[in-house]
Amino acid sequence: MLDREEISKIKKIEGEVRGVVFKTDLKYVEKNKSKEEAENVKKEVQKIDPDFNHDKIQSMGWYPLWWRVLILLVIKDRFNWKDSDLYEMGRMAPTNSFIVKTLLTYFVSFKKTCYEAPNFWVKHYSRGNFELTEYSEIKKTVIYRISDFKVHPVLCPYLTGYFQGIAELTNKGSNIGTEEEACPFREGEYHEFVIRWK
């Protein structure tokens, strides 16, 4: 269970996020646990903040970013999940998000998807400067950097998995791996996610 001090810190997080992320998260819990457990997660989040009403959330609406952190922490705590579980949840998110699936229909190549990734970001998050700093078919490497996004470490494994999931959807048949090689929670100046393929 989250303590009051942690909840108080989370509530100070600035920024907004699209409602679709909550629907994607709960869909994953429902699929991998049960519908009942998804309902329990909703209730637990609502106990902490009565303003959170999942049933009234609009997919394209903007909502507090701290809710994003809260729901992931509730899920992690409730199911005793590790970072590897959050990574897997993030990896499956692109297949559960209608926004991502819609956008990916326009970008038929992996290269095009990589260059359009910053546009994916601004459609989901109101804060964070997202940039593609390297795309190399010779080195078989893609590097994304997100600055001004020291939000909460619970998002790090989730986002690593998310970028892995996008890469798997658009670069099928390749042996792909994604790592967060720099992080503001590990004394870095920004998040840096590196995708490599063979």
N, C-alpha and C positions, 0 to 999 in steps of 0.2 A: 504494500500500500504506500502511495506517495505521501510524504510528510508535508506539513504546512509550509515549512521553510522552502522546500523545493517548489511547491505550487506557487508560492509568492514570487520566486525568481522567474518561473516560467511565464507568469502573467505580465512581466515587464518586457517580454520579447515584442519587438515592433515589426510591423509588416502584415501583409495579407496573403491569402492563398485561395485558390479556386475550390469551390465546394466539391468538385469531382474527386479530389484526393481522399476525402472522407468516405465517399461512396466506394472508391477503389479499395481502401483499407478494409472496410467492413465486408465487402464482397470476398476478399481474401480470407478473412476470419471465418465467414460463413462456409466457404468452400473447404477450408482446411481443418476447421473445428466443427462448428454446427451453427444453425440459425439461432438456436437458443443462446449460444456463447456470443454471437454477434450482438444480440439484444442486450446481454449482460454488460458488454463493453459500452454500448450506448448509455445504459443506465448509470454505469460507474462514472463516465465522463460527465454526465448531466448532474450527478451528485456534487461534483467538484465545481461545475459552472452550470447553473440552471438555465442560462441563456443558450446553451448548446442543445438544440433540438434537431437531431439527425433527420427526422422525417420531414422537416420544413426546409432543409438545406437544398438550395438550387445548385445544380452542377456547375453552371457558369457564373454563379454569384461569388463575391469576394467575402472572405471570413478571416477572423484573427489567425495570424500565423502561429500564435502560441497554442491554439487548439490543435494544430497539426502535431506539435511536439507532445501535447498532453495525450492525444489518442494513441500515439506510438508508445509512450511510456506506460499507459494503462495496459495496452496489449502485451508489451514486454513483461510487465510485472505480473499480470494475470496468468500468463502461460509459462512464466519463468523462462522466457526466451533469451537466447544469447545473440551476439552480434551476427552470427552466421544465419540465424533465423530471420533477422531483420533484412539481411542481405538478400535472402531468398524471397522474402516478401516484396522487396524492391524490384528484384529480377522479374517477378511475375506481374508487377504493376502495369507495364505497357500493354499487356494482353487484356487487362481488365479496364483500361481507361479509354472511353470512347473518343476523347480529344486526341490522344496519341494515335489511336487506330485510324482516325479520320485524317490526321496530318500525314501519317506514313503512306497513305494511299497516293499522295501527291509526289512523294519522293521515292522513286523506284530504285535508286542506287544508294549504296552505303555511303559513298562520298558525298552525295547531295544531302543525305540525312545528317551527316556530321557537320556540314556547313550551315545547315538550317537549325541545328540544335539550340543556338541562342534564342531563336524565335519560340521554340518549345518552352524554354524557361520562362520567358515573360508572359506566356499564356497561363502559367501555373502560379508563379510567385511575383509579388510586387516589389521585392527587394532582392539584392544580390546582383553583382555585375558578372554575367556569364560570358565567357569568350572561348573560342576555339583558338588555342595558341600553337597547335601543330597538327597537321595532317600529312602523313608521309606513307605513300604506298611502297616506297623503297624500304623504309625501316619497319613498315607495317605497324605503325603507331599513330594513335590519336591522343592529343592531350587537351583536356578541358580545364579551365581555371575559373573558380568562382570566388570573387572578392566581396567584401562587405556582406558576409553571410556567416558570421560567428553566432549561430543561433542556439544550437544544442547538439552535443555529440551523438544523440540517438539518431540523428538524421544521416550521419556519415556512412554507416554500413548500408542503410536503406538506399541512399543515393548511389553508392558504389554498385549495388545490385541493379538499380534502375538503369544506369548507363550500360551495364552488362546486358540487360534485357533488350534494350533498344538495339545494341550491336548485334545480338543474336537474331533479332527479327529482320535486320536489314543486310546482314553479312552471313547468310546461311551457308553451312558447310565448312566454315572456317573454325579453327581451334582458337577460341577467343578467351582472353582473361582481362579483368579490370581490377585496378587497385587504386586506392587513395594514397598517393605518395607524398602529399603535403597537406597539412591540416592546421587551422588556427588553434585547435584544442591540443595540438602537439607542438606548440611553439612555432608553427608556420605562419606566414603572413596571409595565406589564403588556402582554399581547398584546391587540390590539383588531382584530377582523376585521369589515369593513364590506361588506355585500352590498347592491347597488343593482340595481334592475330598471326596465325601461321598459314 
